[in-house]
């Protein structure tokens, strides 16, 4: 299933998908069992390792899926977005959503999709199907905004940000860090120089 939201945010959920900007990766989730014993039954509950449920100021349900929410209230556009996202994910359909600036698209997308992923993972039983979530954005600043929004939610997936060597290379001879702006040294090809240094490190 693939889900995308217009207006500055996009989400894709596909085991074989690829992204050019940012990736929220939950390919190998772990569980932490919590067992409660009583005189008649034993209940075992599972939560995703690393999640922080206490960051949920409130919770709401969409189609039987509990969504942890980091804010005191949920706006109507956010509820509508959560409903259409989860409906599309449950039926393996595409969905295109558009909402004005300031209506909380990022939080609605992140919380809804991650809540659905955990629900799906628990329902898969012993197979524990691995689902990868790809979050794409147009600019690197939007990637940074997404990461900030994710940290405010109760969800803590394993995450990798995908980008070019021009953006991600941290070698001090290419992008000096001390007291500077961190921009690459003039007159060199960052992509080639970074690739060469990685190869030299692997050989040594």
Residue pairs with C-beta under 8 A, 6 or more apart in sequence:
1 13
1 14
1 88
1 89
1 91
1 92
1 93
1 94
2 12
2 13
2 14
2 17
2 94
3 11
3 12
3 13
3 85
3 88
3 89
3 94
3 95
3 113
4 10
4 11
4 12
4 94
4 95
4 96
4 97
5 11
5 81
5 85
5 95
5 96
5 97
5 98
5 99
5 105
5 109
6 96
6 97
6 98
7 97
7 98
7 99
7 100
7 101
7 105
8 101
8 105
8 137
8 138
8 142
9 105
9 106
9 109
9 135
9 137
9 142
9 146
10 135
10 136
10 137
11 85
11 109
11 113
11 133
11 134
11 135
11 136
12 19
12 133
12 134
12 135
12 136
13 89
13 113
13 117
13 131
13 132
13 133
13 134
14 132
14 134
15 130
15 131
15 132
17 132
17 134
18 134
19 134
19 135
19 136
19 162
20 136
20 162
21 135
21 136
21 137
21 138
21 140
21 142
21 143
21 161
21 162
21 163
22 135
22 136
22 137
22 143
22 146
22 147
22 161
22 162
23 132
23 133
23 134
23 135
23 159
23 160
23 161
23 162
24 110
24 114
24 133
24 134
24 135
24 150
24 157
24 159
25 132
25 133
25 157
25 158
25 159
25 160
26 48
26 114
26 117
26 121
26 130
26 131
26 132
26 133
26 157
26 158
27 130
27 131
27 132
27 158
28 130
28 158
29 48
29 49
29 118
29 121
29 128
29 130
29 157
30 48
30 49
31 46
31 47
31 48
31 49
32 46
32 47
32 49
33 44
33 45
33 46
34 44
34 45
34 46
34 47
35 42
35 43
35 44
35 45
36 42
36 43
36 45
46 122
47 53
48 118
48 121
48 155
48 156
48 157
50 156
50 157
50 158
51 68
51 118
51 154
51 155
51 156
52 154
52 156
53 68
53 154
54 154
55 68
55 70
55 152
55 153
55 154
56 68
56 69
56 70
56 154
57 69
57 70
57 71
57 72
58 69
58 71
58 72
58 73
58 74
59 66
59 67
59 68
59 69
60 66
60 67
60 69
60 74
60 79
60 82
61 67
62 79
62 82
62 83
62 86
62 112
63 83
63 86
63 87
63 90
65 86
65 115
65 116
65 119
66 115
66 119
67 82
67 111
67 112
67 115
68 111
68 115
68 153
68 154
68 155
69 107
69 111
70 107
70 111
70 152
70 153
70 154
71 107
75 103
75 104
77 99
77 103
77 104
77 108
78 103
78 104
78 107
78 108
81 97
81 99
81 105
81 108
81 109
81 112
82 108
82 111
82 112
84 95
84 97
85 95
85 97
85 108
85 109
85 112
85 113
85 116
86 112
86 115
86 116
87 93
87 95
88 94
88 95
89 113
89 116
89 120
90 116
97 105
99 105
106 145
106 146
106 149
107 149
107 152
107 153
109 135
110 135
110 146
110 149
110 150
110 153
110 155
111 153
111 155
113 133
114 133
114 153
114 155
114 157
115 155
117 131
117 133
117 157
118 155
120 129
120 131
121 128
121 129
121 131
133 157
135 146
137 143
137 146
140 163
140 167
143 161
143 163
147 159
147 161
150 157
150 159
161 168
164 191
165 190
165 191
165 194
165 195
166 184
166 190
166 191
169 175
169 184
169 190
169 193
169 194
170 177
171 193
171 194
171 197
172 178
173 185
173 193
173 197
174 184
174 185
174 188
174 190
174 193
174 194
174 197
175 182
175 183
175 184
175 185
175 190
176 182
176 185
184 190
